[in-house]
Amino acid sequence: MKEQLLIKFAEVFGDARDAQVYFAPGRVNLIGEHTDYNGGHVFPCALTIGTYGVARKRQDRALRFYSMNFEELGVLSSSLEDLKPASQAAWTNYPKGVMWAFQEKGMKLPCGLDLLLFGNIPNGSGLSSSASVEVLTGFILKDLFGFSVSNQELALIGQFSENRFNGVNCGIMDQFAIAMGQKNAAIFLDTATLQYEYAPITLDHAKIVIACSNKKRGLGDSKYNERRSQCESALAALQKVVDIASLGELDEDAFEQHKAVIGDAILIKRAKHAVYENRRTLKAVEALKAGDITGFGQLMNGSHVSLRDDYEVTGPELDALVEAAWQVEGVIGSRMTGAGFGGCSVSIVENRAVDSFIAQVGEAYKQKIGYAADFYVVEIGDGPRKL
Ligand code: GLA
């Protein structure tokens, strides 16, 4: 891989002298969806698929970008003097956003870069290809220019750039999962405090299978920001009667006791999801620690139902994937993962059932939706690194 990337870099940028090769993973969230901007818990893990980057410092202030995933766009040029979001800048808004964020945080970039990327995460799939590019860019800037910044700070910088440069009001989960990833472990993260712990995922008899709906989704255009502000409105109403800083501080009983004050049926459903999903995540991690993978799977299923009925972010494609998965013998749990509105489902499937899972869910999906889904049996991998 490294050799091929360097050859491509030389082809695009003349030669590959002094070019360095890096990698940052994608992520999948096992449970804890739409809780990260509600002060709740999440349970994601980094994957062995992700984004490769080849980078080299320039003598001037220019920026040259090339993506092997968007070859038709050719080399996209910019400059450190022009770090503003622009629609014609396409995917380069992500690395540019991180460069902008570094400078905002006082880390001035001394010179421009040539940067070539190649991602093997399906784009727009809900496996965080954009956060992967953000963390990768931060890691490259840190390494090439010698900034002293921790991986956790790289996650926060990535989120800051996504919020402020790219206009998506996302939480910290994706960038954190990618920057802090650890092989064979999921990250149990309290998004209110950023305290976290690694939970080993040793699935001897099962695999994590991702089903990609192939319905493309742009977070910026989606209802993501709307859901977030609905939760904020519900929280503001609840704060009149309970002393809480976020929905994540409520348990189910307290929510049921006070929910009427929210006063709007839709907002009550949104807040209910945030509260119950956070509690499901706590229970799921407990189940896993106790070796109760069946219990973990049932909580995953419950998460999907709540995202479908109360949070309303699944849509026919993800429902088709997950509801077909629930019918397959040997499926331990299945749910949508990521923001929703398209993207992927994540399922835990017994080894012996993986082939029939792919066949049956693939067939049911095609019948119902009219085009094919893609399946990936994934492994949990480490965070960003130089190759
Ligand atoms: C997207 C966001 C995350 C998180 C998820 C939903 O992936 O980037 O911050 O809110 O959606 O759980």
Residues whose N, C-alpha, C, O or C-beta is under 5 A from the ligand:
A	BS01	GLA	G32 E33 H34 T35 D36 C170 G171 I172 M173 D174 G338 A339
